[in-house]
Amino acid sequence: MPLDFTKHFVVVPTEFNLRNNTGCSWKVTVKLMNGRVTLDQGWATYAVVHQIKIGYMVTFKLLTPDTLKVIIFDDDGIEVINKCGKHDEAFAAKE
């Protein structure tokens, strides 16, 4: 995450819920690495399940102090719609 983004937090959470465009939620941990906040455990699986590929653009919007809305655009700039049914229940966050 850009440092300008993290300055909006009193304390950066250790975990975020990533909410997609259909309301599904996914938990990832947060790690401080080289002075930057990065998404850690759960992110690689999220990227695989949501089929994020090189050339895709991923946007994040802070909804609550621990929830980010994630919107994925393919390499043509078209928003990718992800259905909850594709998620493995072992990885999806429970609401």
Gaussian input, Z-matrix of N, CA and C with variables (Angstrom, degrees):
# hf/3-21g

backbone

0 1
 N
 C     1     B1
 C     2     B2     1     A1
 N     3     B3     2     A2     1     D1
 C     4     B4     3     A3     2     D2
 C     5     B5     4     A4     3     D3
 N     6     B6     5     A5     4     D4
 C     7     B7     6     A6     5     D5
 C     8     B8     7     A7     6     D6
 N     9     B9     8     A8     7     D7
 C    10    B10     9     A9     8     D8
 C    11    B11    10    A10     9     D9
 N    12    B12    11    A11    10    D10
 C    13    B13    12    A12    11    D11
 C    14    B14    13    A13    12    D12
 N    15    B15    14    A14    13    D13
 C    16    B16    15    A15    14    D14
 C    17    B17    16    A16    15    D15
 N    18    B18    17    A17    16    D16
 C    19    B19    18    A18    17    D17
 C    20    B20    19    A19    18    D18
 N    21    B21    20    A20    19    D19
 C    22    B22    21    A21    20    D20
 C    23    B23    22    A22    21    D21
 N    24    B24    23    A23    22    D22
 C    25    B25    24    A24    23    D23
 C    26    B26    25    A25    24    D24
 N    27    B27    26    A26    25    D25
 C    28    B28    27    A27    26    D26
 C    29    B29    28    A28    27    D27
 N    30    B30    29    A29    28    D28
 C    31    B31    30    A30    29    D29
 C    32    B32    31    A31    30    D30
 N    33    B33    32    A32    31    D31
 C    34    B34    33    A33    32    D32
 C    35    B35    34    A34    33    D33
 N    36    B36    35    A35    34    D34
 C    37    B37    36    A36    35    D35
 C    38    B38    37    A37    36    D36
 N    39    B39    38    A38    37    D37
 C    40    B40    39    A39    38    D38
 C    41    B41    40    A40    39    D39
 N    42    B42    41    A41    40    D40
 C    43    B43    42    A42    41    D41
 C    44    B44    43    A43    42    D42
 N    45    B45    44    A44    43    D43
 C    46    B46    45    A45    44    D44
 C    47    B47    46    A46    45    D45
 N    48    B48    47    A47    46    D46
 C    49    B49    48    A48    47    D47
 C    50    B50    49    A49    48    D48
 N    51    B51    50    A50    49    D49
 C    52    B52    51    A51    50    D50
 C    53    B53    52    A52    51    D51
 N    54    B54    53    A53    52    D52
 C    55    B55    54    A54    53    D53
 C    56    B56    55    A55    54    D54
 N    57    B57    56    A56    55    D55
 C    58    B58    57    A57    56    D56
 C    59    B59    58    A58    57    D57
 N    60    B60    59    A59    58    D58
 C    61    B61    60    A60    59    D59
 C    62    B62    61    A61    60    D60
 N    63    B63    62    A62    61    D61
 C    64    B64    63    A63    62    D62
 C    65    B65    64    A64    63    D63
 N    66    B66    65    A65    64    D64
 C    67    B67    66    A66    65    D65
 C    68    B68    67    A67    66    D66
 N    69    B69    68    A68    67    D67
 C    70    B70    69    A69    68    D68
 C    71    B71    70    A70    69    D69
 N    72    B72    71    A71    70    D70
 C    73    B73    72    A72    71    D71
 C    74    B74    73    A73    72    D72
 N    75    B75    74    A74    73    D73
 C    76    B76    75    A75    74    D74
 C    77    B77    76    A76    75    D75
 N    78    B78    77    A77    76    D76
 C    79    B79    78    A78    77    D77
 C    80    B80    79    A79    78    D78
 N    81    B81    80    A80    79    D79
 C    82    B82    81    A81    80    D80
 C    83    B83    82    A82    81    D81
 N    84    B84    83    A83    82    D82
 C    85    B85    84    A84    83    D83
 C    86    B86    85    A85    84    D84
 N    87    B87    86    A86    85    D85
 C    88    B88    87    A87    86    D86
 C    89    B89    88    A88    87    D87
 N    90    B90    89    A89    88    D88
 C    91    B91    90    A90    89    D89
 C    92    B92    91    A91    90    D90
 N    93    B93    92    A92    91    D91
 C    94    B94    93    A93    92    D92
 C    95    B95    94    A94    93    D93
 N    96    B96    95    A95    94    D94
 C    97    B97    96    A96    95    D95
 C    98    B98    97    A97    96    D96
 N    99    B99    98    A98    97    D97
 C   100   B100    99    A99    98    D98
 C   101   B101   100   A100    99    D99
 N   102   B102   101   A101   100   D100
 C   103   B103   102   A102   101   D101
 C   104   B104   103   A103   102   D102
 N   105   B105   104   A104   103   D103
 C   106   B106   105   A105   104   D104
 C   107   B107   106   A106   105   D105
 N   108   B108   107   A107   106   D106
 C   109   B109   108   A108   107   D107
 C   110   B110   109   A109   108   D108
 N   111   B111   110   A110   109   D109
 C   112   B112   111   A111   110   D110
 C   113   B113   112   A112   111   D111
 N   114   B114   113   A113   112   D112
 C   115   B115   114   A114   113   D113
 C   116   B116   115   A115   114   D114
 N   117   B117   116   A116   115   D115
 C   118   B118   117   A117   116   D116
 C   119   B119   118   A118   117   D117
 N   120   B120   119   A119   118   D118
 C   121   B121   120   A120   119   D119
 C   122   B122   121   A121   120   D120
 N   123   B123   122   A122   121   D121
 C   124   B124   123   A123   122   D122
 C   125   B125   124   A124   123   D123
 N   126   B126   125   A125   124   D124
 C   127   B127   126   A126   125   D125
 C   128   B128   127   A127   126   D126
 N   129   B129   128   A128   127   D127
 C   130   B130   129   A129   128   D128
 C   131   B131   130   A130   129   D129
 N   132   B132   131   A131   130   D130
 C   133   B133   132   A132   131   D131
 C   134   B134   133   A133   132   D132
 N   135   B135   134   A134   133   D133
 C   136   B136   135   A135   134   D134
 C   137   B137   136   A136   135   D135
 N   138   B138   137   A137   136   D136
 C   139   B139   138   A138   137   D137
 C   140   B140   139   A139   138   D138
 N   141   B141   140   A140   139   D139
 C   142   B142   141   A141   140   D140
 C   143   B143   142   A142   141   D141
 N   144   B144   143   A143   142   D142
 C   145   B145   144   A144   143   D143
 C   146   B146   145   A145   144   D144
 N   147   B147   146   A146   145   D145
 C   148   B148   147   A147   146   D146
 C   149   B149   148   A148   147   D147
 N   150   B150   149   A149   148   D148
 C   151   B151   150   A150   149   D149
 C   152   B152   151   A151   150   D150
 N   153   B153   152   A152   151   D151
 C   154   B154   153   A153   152   D152
 C   155   B155   154   A154   153   D153
 N   156   B156   155   A155   154   D154
 C   157   B157   156   A156   155   D155
 C   158   B158   157   A157   156   D156
 N   159   B159   158   A158   157   D157
 C   160   B160   159   A159   158   D158
 C   161   B161   160   A160   159   D159
 N   162   B162   161   A161   160   D160
 C   163   B163   162   A162   161   D161
 C   164   B164   163   A163   162   D162
 N   165   B165   164   A164   163   D163
 C   166   B166   165   A165   164   D164
 C   167   B167   166   A166   165   D165
 N   168   B168   167   A167   166   D166
 C   169   B169   168   A168   167   D167
 C   170   B170   169   A169   168   D168
 N   171   B171   170   A170   169   D169
 C   172   B172   171   A171   170   D170
 C   173   B173   172   A172   171   D171
 N   174   B174   173   A173   172   D172
 C   175   B175   174   A174   173   D173
 C   176   B176   175   A175   174   D174
 N   177   B177   176   A176   175   D175
 C   178   B178   177   A177   176   D176
 C   179   B179   178   A178   177   D177
 N   180   B180   179   A179   178   D178
 C   181   B181   180   A180   179   D179
 C   182   B182   181   A181   180   D180
 N   183   B183   182   A182   181   D181
 C   184   B184   183   A183   182   D182
 C   185   B185   184   A184   183   D183
 N   186   B186   185   A185   184   D184
 C   187   B187   186   A186   185   D185
 C   188   B188   187   A187   186   D186
 N   189   B189   188   A188   187   D187
 C   190   B190   189   A189   188   D188
 C   191   B191   190   A190   189   D189
 N   192   B192   191   A191   190   D190
 C   193   B193   192   A192   191   D191
 C   194   B194   193   A193   192   D192
 N   195   B195   194   A194   193   D193
 C   196   B196   195   A195   194   D194
 C   197   B197   196   A196   195   D195
 N   198   B198   197   A197   196   D196
 C   199   B199   198   A198   197   D197
 C   200   B200   199   A199   198   D198
 N   201   B201   200   A200   199   D199
 C   202   B202   201   A201   200   D200
 C   203   B203   202   A202   201   D201
 N   204   B204   203   A203   202   D202
 C   205   B205   204   A204   203   D203
 C   206   B206   205   A205   204   D204
 N   207   B207   206   A206   205   D205
 C   208   B208   207   A207   206   D206
 C   209   B209   208   A208   207   D207
 N   210   B210   209   A209   208   D208
 C   211   B211   210   A210   209   D209
 C   212   B212   211   A211   210   D210
 N   213   B213   212   A212   211   D211
 C   214   B214   213   A213   212   D212
 C   215   B215   214   A214   213   D213
 N   216   B216   215   A215   214   D214
 C   217   B217   216   A216   215   D215
 C   218   B218   217   A217   216   D216
 N   219   B219   218   A218   217   D217
 C   220   B220   219   A219   218   D218
 C   221   B221   220   A220   219   D219
 N   222   B222   221   A221   220   D220
 C   223   B223   222   A222   221   D221
 C   224   B224   223   A223   222   D222
 N   225   B225   224   A224   223   D223
 C   226   B226   225   A225   224   D224
 C   227   B227   226   A226   225   D225
 N   228   B228   227   A227   226   D226
 C   229   B229   228   A228   227   D227
 C   230   B230   229   A229   228   D228
 N   231   B231   230   A230   229   D229
 C   232   B232   231   A231   230   D230
 C   233   B233   232   A232   231   D231
 N   234   B234   233   A233   232   D232
 C   235   B235   234   A234   233   D233
 C   236   B236   235   A235   234   D234
 N   237   B237   236   A236   235   D235
 C   238   B238   237   A237   236   D236
 C   239   B239   238   A238   237   D237
 N   240   B240   239   A239   238   D238
 C   241   B241   240   A240   239   D239
 C   242   B242   241   A241   240   D240
 N   243   B243   242   A242   241   D241
 C   244   B244   243   A243   242   D242
 C   245   B245   244   A244   243   D243
 N   246   B246   245   A245   244   D244
 C   247   B247   246   A246   245   D245
 C   248   B248   247   A247   246   D246
 N   249   B249   248   A248   247   D247
 C   250   B250   249   A249   248   D248
 C   251   B251   250   A250   249   D249
 N   252   B252   251   A251   250   D250
 C   253   B253   252   A252   251   D251
 C   254   B254   253   A253   252   D252
 N   255   B255   254   A254   253   D253
 C   256   B256   255   A255   254   D254
 C   257   B257   256   A256   255   D255
 N   258   B258   257   A257   256   D256
 C   259   B259   258   A258   257   D257
 C   260   B260   259   A259   258   D258
 N   261   B261   260   A260   259   D259
 C   262   B262   261   A261   260   D260
 C   263   B263   262   A262   261   D261
 N   264   B264   263   A263   262   D262
 C   265   B265   264   A264   263   D263
 C   266   B266   265   A265   264   D264
 N   267   B267   266   A266   265   D265
 C   268   B268   267   A267   266   D266
 C   269   B269   268   A268   267   D267
 N   270   B270   269   A269   268   D268
 C   271   B271   270   A270   269   D269
 C   272   B272   271   A271   270   D270
 N   273   B273   272   A272   271   D271
 C   274   B274   273   A273   272   D272
 C   275   B275   274   A274   273   D273
 N   276   B276   275   A275   274   D274
 C   277   B277   276   A276   275   D275
 C   278   B278   277   A277   276   D276
 N   279   B279   278   A278   277   D277
 C   280   B280   279   A279   278   D278
 C   281   B281   280   A280   279   D279
 N   282   B282   281   A281   280   D280
 C   283   B283   282   A282   281   D281
 C   284   B284   283   A283   282   D282

   B1=1.4537
   B2=1.5145
   B3=1.3049
   B4=1.4682
   B5=1.5295
   B6=1.3126
   B7=1.4545
   B8=1.5259
   B9=1.3313
   B10=1.4736
   B11=1.5228
   B12=1.3295
   B13=1.4668
   B14=1.5212
   B15=1.3216
   B16=1.4605
   B17=1.5233
   B18=1.3173
   B19=1.4692
   B20=1.5286
   B21=1.3324
   B22=1.4647
   B23=1.5283
   B24=1.3236
   B25=1.4630
   B26=1.5188
   B27=1.3299
   B28=1.4572
   B29=1.5267
   B30=1.3299
   B31=1.4614
   B32=1.5268
   B33=1.3161
   B34=1.4643
   B35=1.5221
   B36=1.3480
   B37=1.4649
   B38=1.5278
   B39=1.3204
   B40=1.4636
   B41=1.5253
   B42=1.3287
   B43=1.4666
   B44=1.5294
   B45=1.3136
   B46=1.4629
   B47=1.5172
   B48=1.3236
   B49=1.4523
   B50=1.5171
   B51=1.3179
   B52=1.4597
   B53=1.5196
   B54=1.3092
   B55=1.4621
   B56=1.5237
   B57=1.3389
   B58=1.4665
   B59=1.5257
   B60=1.3168
   B61=1.4619
   B62=1.5291
   B63=1.3363
   B64=1.4622
   B65=1.5255
   B66=1.3407
   B67=1.4602
   B68=1.5147
   B69=1.3316
   B70=1.4641
   B71=1.5192
   B72=1.3191
   B73=1.4541
   B74=1.5240
   B75=1.3219
   B76=1.4578
   B77=1.5203
   B78=1.3221
   B79=1.4669
   B80=1.5207
   B81=1.3325
   B82=1.4603
   B83=1.5244
   B84=1.3257
   B85=1.4547
   B86=1.5192
   B87=1.3220
   B88=1.4566
   B89=1.5248
   B90=1.3250
   B91=1.4623
   B92=1.5238
   B93=1.3224
   B94=1.4532
   B95=1.5227
   B96=1.3447
   B97=1.4580
   B98=1.5258
   B99=1.3237
   B100=1.4659
   B101=1.5224
   B102=1.3309
   B103=1.4583
   B104=1.5184
   B105=1.3130
   B106=1.4672
   B107=1.5241
   B108=1.3110
   B109=1.4588
   B110=1.5289
   B111=1.3322
   B112=1.4609
   B113=1.5256
   B114=1.3216
   B115=1.4659
   B116=1.5144
   B117=1.3240
   B118=1.4542
   B119=1.5298
   B120=1.3208
   B121=1.4602
   B122=1.5232
   B123=1.3026
   B124=1.4597
   B125=1.5142
   B126=1.3374
   B127=1.4689
   B128=1.5272
   B129=1.3277
   B130=1.4697
   B131=1.5268
   B132=1.3175
   B133=1.4605
   B134=1.5277
   B135=1.3431
   B136=1.4640
   B137=1.5324
   B138=1.3301
   B139=1.4686
   B140=1.5318
   B141=1.3348
   B142=1.4688
   B143=1.5252
   B144=1.3351
   B145=1.4617
   B146=1.5307
   B147=1.3295
   B148=1.4622
   B149=1.5283
   B150=1.3326
   B151=1.4627
   B152=1.5269
   B153=1.3450
   B154=1.4553
   B155=1.5276
   B156=1.3277
   B157=1.4567
   B158=1.5252
   B159=1.3244
   B160=1.4589
   B161=1.5216
   B162=1.3194
   B163=1.4621
   B164=1.5159
   B165=1.3206
   B166=1.4624
   B167=1.5213
   B168=1.3073
   B169=1.4565
   B170=1.5264
   B171=1.3185
   B172=1.4557
   B173=1.5218
   B174=1.3422
   B175=1.4608
   B176=1.5218
   B177=1.3231
   B178=1.4612
   B179=1.5229
   B180=1.3302
   B181=1.4578
   B182=1.5235
   B183=1.3209
   B184=1.4523
   B185=1.5233
   B186=1.3515
   B187=1.4645
   B188=1.5210
   B189=1.3353
   B190=1.4630
   B191=1.5282
   B192=1.3273
   B193=1.4704
   B194=1.5227
   B195=1.3438
   B196=1.4657
   B197=1.5283
   B198=1.3342
   B199=1.4683
   B200=1.5226
   B201=1.3242
   B202=1.4555
   B203=1.5205
   B204=1.3224
   B205=1.4604
   B206=1.5186
   B207=1.3221
   B208=1.4574
   B209=1.5201
   B210=1.3273
   B211=1.4679
   B212=1.5188
   B213=1.3251
   B214=1.4631
   B215=1.5274
   B216=1.3332
   B217=1.4581
   B218=1.5209
   B219=1.3426
   B220=1.4668
   B221=1.5259
   B222=1.3254
   B223=1.4613
   B224=1.5273
   B225=1.3305
   B226=1.4698
   B227=1.5235
   B228=1.3524
   B229=1.4586
   B230=1.5149
   B231=1.3262
   B232=1.4657
   B233=1.5274
   B234=1.3476
   B235=1.4557
   B236=1.5228
   B237=1.3246
   B238=1.4600
   B239=1.5251
   B240=1.3268
   B241=1.4621
   B242=1.5264
   B243=1.3313
   B244=1.4629
   B245=1.5182
   B246=1.2944
   B247=1.4598
   B248=1.5181
   B249=1.3248
   B250=1.4704
   B251=1.5160
   B252=1.2981
   B253=1.4539
   B254=1.5152
   B255=1.3448
   B256=1.4612
   B257=1.5189
   B258=1.3228
   B259=1.4532
   B260=1.5223
   B261=1.2947
   B262=1.4576
   B263=1.5283
   B264=1.3095
   B265=1.4704
   B266=1.5266
   B267=1.3318
   B268=1.4663
   B269=1.5198
   B270=1.3372
   B271=1.4544
   B272=1.5196
   B273=1.3184
   B274=1.4655
   B275=1.5213
   B276=1.3225
   B277=1.4671
   B278=1.5148
   B279=1.3112
   B280=1.4537
   B281=1.5212
   B282=1.3057
   B283=1.4699
   B284=1.5002
   A1=108.47
   A2=116.55
   A3=118.86
   A4=110.44
   A5=116.53
   A6=120.64
   A7=111.30
   A8=117.69
   A9=120.46
   A10=111.37
   A11=117.23
   A12=121.27
   A13=110.69
   A14=117.05
   A15=120.58
   A16=112.62
   A17=118.54
   A18=119.88
   A19=111.79
   A20=118.04
   A21=122.17
   A22=112.66
   A23=117.44
   A24=122.11
   A25=110.04
   A26=116.44
   A27=119.92
   A28=107.61
   A29=115.11
   A30=123.22
   A31=106.77
   A32=117.53
   A33=120.52
   A34=108.24
   A35=118.37
   A36=120.26
   A37=111.71
   A38=116.26
   A39=121.06
   A40=111.27
   A41=116.13
   A42=121.54
   A43=108.69
   A44=116.20
   A45=122.34
   A46=109.25
   A47=116.14
   A48=122.35
   A49=105.70
   A50=116.29
   A51=121.34
   A52=106.68
   A53=117.28
   A54=121.82
   A55=107.61
   A56=116.26
   A57=118.30
   A58=111.32
   A59=115.20
   A60=121.38
   A61=114.16
   A62=118.08
   A63=120.18
   A64=111.39
   A65=116.79
   A66=120.76
   A67=114.91
   A68=118.16
   A69=120.38
   A70=109.39
   A71=115.53
   A72=120.70
   A73=109.99
   A74=116.21
   A75=123.01
   A76=107.93
   A77=118.50
   A78=121.19
   A79=111.37
   A80=115.07
   A81=121.71
   A82=107.86
   A83=115.48
   A84=118.97
   A85=108.93
   A86=115.15
   A87=122.42
   A88=107.56
   A89=115.84
   A90=120.83
   A91=108.86
   A92=116.51
   A93=121.74
   A94=107.51
   A95=115.68
   A96=120.19
   A97=108.93
   A98=116.29
   A99=121.73
   A100=112.06
   A101=116.22
   A102=120.88
   A103=114.62
   A104=117.45
   A105=121.68
   A106=109.78
   A107=115.19
   A108=121.01
   A109=107.64
   A110=116.11
   A111=120.67
   A112=110.53
   A113=116.34
   A114=120.90
   A115=106.85
   A116=117.01
   A117=120.74
   A118=110.36
   A119=117.81
   A120=121.74
   A121=110.64
   A122=115.72
   A123=122.08
   A124=112.77
   A125=117.32
   A126=119.82
   A127=111.58
   A128=118.19
   A129=120.28
   A130=110.86
   A131=117.04
   A132=120.89
   A133=110.08
   A134=117.14
   A135=121.23
   A136=110.04
   A137=115.84
   A138=120.31
   A139=111.38
   A140=117.20
   A141=120.84
   A142=110.64
   A143=117.09
   A144=121.34
   A145=110.88
   A146=116.56
   A147=120.60
   A148=112.25
   A149=115.87
   A150=123.27
   A151=112.26
   A152=115.76
   A153=120.52
   A154=107.64
   A155=116.36
   A156=121.68
   A157=110.30
   A158=115.82
   A159=120.68
   A160=107.71
   A161=116.42
   A162=121.67
   A163=112.78
   A164=117.11
   A165=120.58
   A166=109.52
   A167=116.58
   A168=121.65
   A169=108.06
   A170=116.10
   A171=121.92
   A172=107.64
   A173=116.46
   A174=120.41
   A175=109.37
   A176=115.22
   A177=122.40
   A178=108.37
   A179=116.06
   A180=121.60
   A181=107.79
   A182=116.19
   A183=121.04
   A184=108.98
   A185=116.64
   A186=121.68
   A187=111.07
   A188=116.01
   A189=123.12
   A190=105.52
   A191=118.25
   A192=118.57
   A193=115.21
   A194=118.28
   A195=119.35
   A196=113.66
   A197=117.37
   A198=120.92
   A199=110.31
   A200=115.56
   A201=122.38
   A202=108.99
   A203=116.98
   A204=120.44
   A205=106.90
   A206=116.16
   A207=122.14
   A208=108.39
   A209=115.97
   A210=120.95
   A211=106.96
   A212=115.33
   A213=122.26
   A214=108.24
   A215=115.92
   A216=122.10
   A217=108.55
   A218=116.92
   A219=119.24
   A220=109.67
   A221=116.44
   A222=119.97
   A223=113.48
   A224=117.55
   A225=121.60
   A226=111.31
   A227=116.84
   A228=121.23
   A229=113.85
   A230=117.28
   A231=121.81
   A232=108.68
   A233=115.84
   A234=120.28
   A235=110.21
   A236=115.46
   A237=122.60
   A238=107.59
   A239=117.10
   A240=122.05
   A241=108.22
   A242=115.74
   A243=121.18
   A244=110.07
   A245=115.97
   A246=121.62
   A247=110.01
   A248=116.65
   A249=120.96
   A250=111.86
   A251=118.08
   A252=121.39
   A253=113.62
   A254=117.77
   A255=121.02
   A256=111.73
   A257=117.25
   A258=120.96
   A259=111.58
   A260=115.21
   A261=121.26
   A262=106.31
   A263=117.31
   A264=121.32
   A265=113.10
   A266=116.85
   A267=119.02
   A268=111.73
   A269=117.64
   A270=121.13
   A271=113.40
   A272=118.07
   A273=120.88
   A274=109.81
   A275=116.39
   A276=121.75
   A277=109.46
   A278=116.36
   A279=121.13
   A280=109.11
   A281=116.98
   A282=121.35
   A283=109.77
   D1=140.62
   D2=176.61
   D3=-62.47
   D4=144.74
   D5=-179.77
   D6=-60.70
   D7=-33.10
   D8=177.14
   D9=-60.92
   D10=-31.45
   D11=178.89
   D12=-72.65
   D13=-42.49
   D14=-174.98
   D15=-71.59
   D16=-16.93
   D17=179.25
   D18=-68.30
   D19=-12.74
   D20=178.58
   D21=-79.21
   D22=-5.87
   D23=-179.46
   D24=-100.18
   D25=136.89
   D26=169.28
   D27=-67.79
   D28=-48.02
   D29=173.54
   D30=-135.76
   D31=128.55
   D32=178.23
   D33=-70.35
   D34=126.60
   D35=-179.09
   D36=-65.04
   D37=158.40
   D38=177.69
   D39=-86.37
   D40=-8.84
   D41=-177.57
   D42=-149.04
   D43=142.10
   D44=174.65
   D45=-122.13
   D46=147.67
   D47=165.81
   D48=-95.77
   D49=126.91
   D50=175.62
   D51=-98.34
   D52=120.53
   D53=-178.70
   D54=-108.13
   D55=128.41
   D56=-178.99
   D57=-93.63
   D58=-173.36
   D59=-174.20
   D60=-73.06
   D61=-5.77
   D62=175.57
   D63=-111.14
   D64=8.09
   D65=176.22
   D66=90.75
   D67=-2.33
   D68=176.97
   D69=-70.25
   D70=153.79
   D71=-175.60
   D72=-127.56
   D73=147.05
   D74=-176.47
   D75=-141.12
   D76=133.89
   D77=-179.84
   D78=-94.73
   D79=136.37
   D80=173.12
   D81=-135.14
   D82=149.48
   D83=175.69
   D84=-89.47
   D85=163.17
   D86=-178.60
   D87=-117.81
   D88=141.10
   D89=-177.31
   D90=-135.81
   D91=139.84
   D92=173.66
   D93=-90.09
   D94=121.70
   D95=-177.75
   D96=-140.10
   D97=122.38
   D98=-179.48
   D99=54.54
   D100=38.90
   D101=178.05
   D102=77.12
   D103=7.67
   D104=-179.69
   D105=-122.20
   D106=150.35
   D107=176.35
   D108=-90.23
   D109=127.16
   D110=-179.29
   D111=-126.17
   D112=152.69
   D113=171.95
   D114=-79.56
   D115=132.69
   D116=-171.53
   D117=-118.04
   D118=-112.71
   D119=-174.98
   D120=-60.47
   D121=128.80
   D122=-179.11
   D123=103.62
   D124=-25.89
   D125=-177.18
   D126=-69.22
   D127=-44.12
   D128=-178.92
   D129=-60.43
   D130=-42.29
   D131=178.56
   D132=-66.76
   D133=-41.17
   D134=176.96
   D135=-57.25
   D136=-46.56
   D137=-178.48
   D138=-62.84
   D139=-38.69
   D140=179.10
   D141=-69.09
   D142=-49.51
   D143=-177.51
   D144=-61.77
   D145=-37.88
   D146=-178.78
   D147=-89.74
   D148=5.73
   D149=174.55
   D150=52.94
   D151=45.56
   D152=176.65
   D153=-75.96
   D154=125.32
   D155=-175.41
   D156=-116.91
   D157=163.59
   D158=174.24
   D159=-58.71
   D160=133.11
   D161=-178.03
   D162=100.45
   D163=-15.95
   D164=176.11
   D165=-76.67
   D166=152.72
   D167=174.69
   D168=-111.23
   D169=133.68
   D170=179.62
   D171=-119.57
   D172=126.55
   D173=178.13
   D174=-111.86
   D175=149.32
   D176=179.98
   D177=-127.24
   D178=133.24
   D179=175.98
   D180=-126.98
   D181=129.05
   D182=-179.84
   D183=-74.98
   D184=117.26
   D185=178.98
   D186=-95.77
   D187=-45.70
   D188=176.65
   D189=-137.50
   D190=172.24
   D191=-179.18
   D192=-56.27
   D193=-19.39
   D194=179.20
   D195=-129.35
   D196=17.91
   D197=179.99
   D198=-129.78
   D199=128.48
   D200=176.65
   D201=-115.71
   D202=133.04
   D203=171.73
   D204=-85.52
   D205=129.59
   D206=-178.02
   D207=-112.25
   D208=127.03
   D209=174.10
   D210=-122.78
   D211=129.89
   D212=-176.67
   D213=-110.98
   D214=132.07
   D215=176.04
   D216=-117.88
   D217=135.79
   D218=179.59
   D219=-76.20
   D220=-178.01
   D221=-174.98
   D222=-70.83
   D223=-6.14
   D224=172.93
   D225=-97.79
   D226=1.73
   D227=-179.79
   D228=82.52
   D229=13.34
   D230=-179.60
   D231=-94.15
   D232=132.71
   D233=-179.54
   D234=-63.80
   D235=133.46
   D236=178.49
   D237=-90.03
   D238=126.27
   D239=178.47
   D240=-99.69
   D241=125.15
   D242=-179.67
   D243=-112.59
   D244=130.04
   D245=178.28
   D246=-90.72
   D247=144.20
   D248=179.85
   D249=-63.37
   D250=-31.30
   D251=-176.50
   D252=-60.73
   D253=-18.99
   D254=179.86
   D255=-78.57
   D256=-15.81
   D257=-174.91
   D258=-75.83
   D259=140.69
   D260=172.11
   D261=-78.57
   D262=124.59
   D263=-176.47
   D264=-57.89
   D265=-23.69
   D266=179.33
   D267=-69.06
   D268=-22.10
   D269=-177.06
   D270=-107.49
   D271=-25.27
   D272=-176.72
   D273=-72.93
   D274=142.90
   D275=178.80
   D276=-77.42
   D277=143.89
   D278=177.16
   D279=-88.68
   D280=135.95
   D281=179.99
   D282=-85.35

